[in-house]
Amino acid sequence: MLAIVCPGQGAQTPGFLAPWLELPGFRDRLGWLGAVADVDLVEHGISSDADTIRDTAVAQPLIVGAGLVAALALFEHPSDGFRVTGVGAGHSVGEITALAAAGVLTAEQAMVFVRERGRAMAAASAVTPTGMSAVVGGDPEQVDAAIEAAGLTAANRNGAGQVVAAGTLDQLAALPQHLPAKVRVVPLSVAGAFHTQHMAPAVEHLARYARAISTHDARVPVVSNKDGHVVHDSRDLLRRLVQQVSSPVRWDLTMRTMTEMGVTGLIEIPPAGTLAGLAKRGMPGVETLALKTPDDLEAAHRMVREHGEPRSSFDPAWRLIVAPAKGIVEYAELQTGANVRAGAVVATVSTPRSSTPVTAPHGGTVIERLAEEGDPVSPGQVLLRLHPETSEL
């Protein structure tokens, strides 16, 4: 199974797009997305210095725009990606890229959303000097205690022994004195305490835009970085996209879910390197590729051929309800032909440690169960197929 993953803020480096602009059509497509976002993505991608592209209002559209255009080079035709990609995911702002790639948002909608996200988060960051630092190594409980003692938030749990702490610059400066010996602290190239309550004003701003955006259910299974659940419903994905601005990123759970789904190959789109590196440590046995320059495309095309599994993508003409996590499925009292209302709990997926309710994002009539009562199910596995209500057709 092939996974395509999209990096977040801090992955960008000066000039990272220069070699990509030699590809036919790349400059024109990037210029168009830059016009939508009101940011000169071409100039920032080839000429701007590190401080300029560190600016949140620049960095976020640059990362999403670059990822969307570079992803087109992975497949001969864009629609090919829907047929052979087993799962998609994005880290922080990279989740916008992932949703556009999965058909939830158009490229233009993604660029408007990321433009407003970047501006709103930059404004929130300007209220108080804040930042983020990666904490690498150490006992997880001791690291968590140290982060809490410094008054910080564990904003990203990236797996592979890495947690990102976020808060004020004074709190970050005090962090090392709380940590055990031999634990490294690496300041990140971001301009604020993202995924913390410092970003609450941005959440309110984005929620207004989200209510006006038309979406389509994902054509590729998407793993949410909020909790590692596979989410099919487009409105739920958009709500999560808004909420994650002030909520921690659980990339550790995202990698665990992709492993449980059976991912064998993972390609990270530009600006690549961070997520592929985490996967090497957190997803042992999975082949990884950081797609940094067009020179890596030959290897990427080989991986698509070897790990991509042709399949029928999610059909938007039907309402599919999928397992959000791994476990044993138990259905509510639903029979074929039963009517289901939107928001109803139709099943639970349970493990010895937890139980996750499965809700129907849309109303409809049960056509068939695609897993039996008591079956073990994998994240993203289709449980029920509904015929949509007449009002939804």
N, C-alpha and C positions, 0 to 999 in steps of 0.2 A: 504494500500500500504506500502511495506517495503522499507526503505532506508538503504543502507550500506555506512557509511562515514569513511574516512581515515584521521588520524591526521597528523599534520605537525611538524616541528622542534620545540623543546622545550618540547614536550610531553614525551620524553624519561627520564627514571630514572634508577639509577644503579641497576642491577640485575633483571630488569623487565621481562626478558625472562626465568629466571631460572625455574619457574614452567612449562612453555610450553615445555621445553626440555624433560620432562618426557613422553610426548605423543609419541606414535610410529611413527617413520619416521620424526619427526619434526627436530631433530638434523641433520639428513642427508640432508634434503631439504635445511635447513638454511646454512649448510656447502657448498652446491653446489652454492647457490646464492652468498655466500661470496667469493667463488672462482672466480665467474664471475666478481664481483665488486672489487676483489683484496683487500678485507677487511675481517678480521677474525670476522665475525658476531657472532659466538658462544661465543668466548672469551669476546667480547665487551658486549654481551647481558647478561652475567652472572657475570663477574668479574671486568670489568673496572669501574673506579671511575667517579664521576660526571664531573670532568674537562676533562677527556679523551673523554667521549661520548658527550661532548659539542662541541668538534672540528667538524666543519661543514663537513669535508671530511669523518668523521666517523659517525656522527649523521644521515646524510641523507640516506646513504645505509642501516644503521641499522634500521631506521624507515620503509623504503620501504620493505626491506627483511622480517622483522618481520611481517608486515601487510600481505604480500602476503602468507606466510606460515600459519599464524594463520587463515586467511580467509578460507583456505581449510577445517578447522575443523567445519565450519558452515553448510556444506552440505555433505551428504553421498557421492555424486559424484560431482566433480567440475562443470560439466555442469548443475547441478540442479540450481545453482545460477542464470544462465541466464533466467530460466523459472519463477522464483518466486520473483526475485528482481525487484522492480518497478523503482528504480532510484539509481544512485551512485554519489558520490562527494568526493572530497579531498581538504583539506586545505593546500595551499602552496605545499610543496614537496609531501604531501599526494595525490595530484592529479595524480602523476605518479602511485601510487598504484592503484588508482581508474581506470585509463585507462587500466592498465594491467588486473585488475579484470573484466573489461568490454570487454576484448578481442581486444582492439585497439593495444596494444603492447604485445609481449610475455614477460614472466617473465625475460628472459635473456636480451632482449632489454631494459626492464625497469631498470635492474641493471646496465647495461653499461651506460645508460643515466643518472641515478642518481649518479653513480660514477663520471662522468664528470661534472655534475652539482655541486656536493659537492666540488670537487677540484677547479673548476673555481670560485665558490663563496667564497671559503676559500682564494684563491689568491686575489680576489677583496677586500675582507675584510682586508687583510694584508696591503693594501696601506695606509689606514687611520684608526685609532682606532674608530670603530663604534659599535652601539648596538641598542637594541629595548627595549621599556618599555610599558607595558599596562597601559592605563589611564581608570580608572573605575569610573563611576558615573558622575554627573554634567550635565549641560545643553549642548546639542550637539554643538550648535553654539559657546558657550563660549569655549568649549574644542577645537574645530577646530581653533578658533582664537588664543588660547594659543599655540597650536602646531605650527601654522604658525609663531607666534611672536618669538618662540624659534628657528626658522630656520629649523624645523623638517618636516618630511613627515608623513601623516597619512597612514601608510603602510598596515595595516589590519583594516578593519571595520567589527568587529566580531558580531555586534548586541548585544542585551541584555545589552546596556549601556557600551560597551567596545570598545575602539579604541586603536590600537597599534601605538605609535609614534616611528620613526626611524631616525637616523642621527648620528652625531659624539658624542663621549662620553661627550665632553664639552657642546654640545647643550642639551643632555639629562639631564646633571647635572643642567642646568639652567631652565629646564621645570617647576619644581614645583612653582617657583616664579611667573610664568605667569598664573597658574591655580587658579580657584576659591577655596574657602575653602571647605573642606569635600570631595574633589576629591582625590582618591588614585592613586599613581603611583607605579607600581610593575615592577622592572627590570626583563627581561626575560632571560632564559638560552640559549641565542644564541650568536654567535660570530661575528655578523655583522649587518649592516643596510640593511636587505633583503627587496626586493620589492621596492627599491628606485633606483635612478640613480647611486648610488655607485656601483651597480651590473652590469652596462652597459658592462664591458669587458666580463662578463660571458655570456651575451646574444649573443654576437658575436661568442663566442666559441661554444655554444650549437646549434646555427643556422646552423653551418657547419655539425654537426652530424645529425641534424634533416633532412637535405636534403637527407641523405643517408639511412634513416630508412624506411623499408617497413611496412605499417600499414594496419589495417582492420577496417571498419566502426564499430562503437560501437554496441554490441549486447544487451546492457542495456542502457537506456537513461542516459546521463551524464550531470550534471549541472556544467557549467564552473564557477570557482571562480573569473573569471575576471569581469563578469557582471550579473551572475545569469541566463544566457541563457542556454537552453537545446541545446546541440550540438550533432549531429549524425555523421557528416563527420569527418573521422579520420585525414585528413590532417589539417583541421581547428583546431581540438583538439590539434594536435602536435604543430602547430604554436602558439596557446595560451599557451601551456606548456613552450615554449621558452620565449615568451613575459612576462609571469607573474613573471619571475625572477626579473625584474626591475619595475613591475607595481603593484599597490595596490591589495590586496586580498579583495574581497567583499563577505565575508561570510554572512553578513547580507542579501544580495540579494539572496545568495544561499539558505539560510533557508526560505526566503519568497517564492521562487520558489517551493521548496519542499512542503511547506504548500499548495500552490495553486494547486499543482499536486494531493493533497489528501493523502499525507503521514500520516499514522496512527502509524507506529512503526519505530524506528531508532536504529540501532546497530552501535556502533563505535568499530572498530577493534583496536588491540594493536599498540602502547602504548596508551591505551584508558583513557578517563576521561574528557579531555578538551572540545571536541565537544559535547559530551553528556550533559555536564554541560551548555554549551551555548544553546543547544536545549531545555533544561528544561525551560529556561527563554524566549527564542525567538520563540519557537514553542509550545505554550500552548495546552494541550490536547493530545499531541503525546507521546506515551510510548517510553522511552529511555532506553538503556542499554549500559554501558561501559564494553566491553569485556576485563577485565583486566587479568584474570587467567582462566585456564581450569575449575575451579569451577563455572564459569559463563556460561559454555556451555549449561547446561540443560535449563537455562532461555532463552538463545539465540535460541536454537532449538524450544522452545515453541513459541517464537516470530516469527520465520520463518514460523511455521505452522499457526499461527493466523493472521499474517499480510501479509505474502507472497501470492500473487495472481497468480496462474498459468496462463501463457499467452504465446502467440507465440512471441518469441524474434525477434528483427529486422533481417530480412532475407537478408544476404549479396548478394544473387543472384539478388535482386532488388535494385533500387536506391530510397530510401525513403527521402522525404523532410519533415521535422518536424517543428512545431511551436517553435520558440526559447523562446517565452514568452506568457503571458496571454493577450488576447484581442480579437478584432473582425477581422476576416480574410477578406481581399479583394484581389482577384486574378488579375494578369496581364491578358492580352487578350490571354488566353490559352484554347484550346479546346482539347478533347481527340484525340490523334493522332498527336498533334503538336510536333515539334522538339524543344528541349530546349538545348541551349549551356551552357557549364560550366561557372559559374559566373554570369549568367543572373538573374535578379530580377524577381521572379515568383509570388510574393505576398507581401503584407504588413500585419503586425499584429498591430492593433492600439488600444490605450486607450485614454481617454480624455486628458492625459498628454503627451503621446509620441507615436511615430510610428516607428516600427522596420521592416526594409526590410528583406525579406526572399529570399536568393539566392540559386541557384542550384549548389551544390558542384561538380556535375558530369553532363555531357551531356547525353541526352537520349530522348525517346519518351514518351509523357504523356499517361499512361495507364488508370488512373482514378483519380478523385478527391475524397478524403476521408473526406472532410469537404465542406460544401456548402458556397457559397458567402454570407457574412454577418453573418456567424455563430460565436458565441463565442467559442474560442478554449483555451485549456489549454497548459501549457508548455510541450513540448515533444509529443504532439498529431500529428499524421501523417496527412499531408495535401495533398500530392501528391505521387503517385507511378509512377516511370519511368522505362521503359525498357532501359537498358544501351546501349550506342553506341556499335557498333560491335567491335571497337578498344579496348573497355574496358572489353570485355568478356574474 
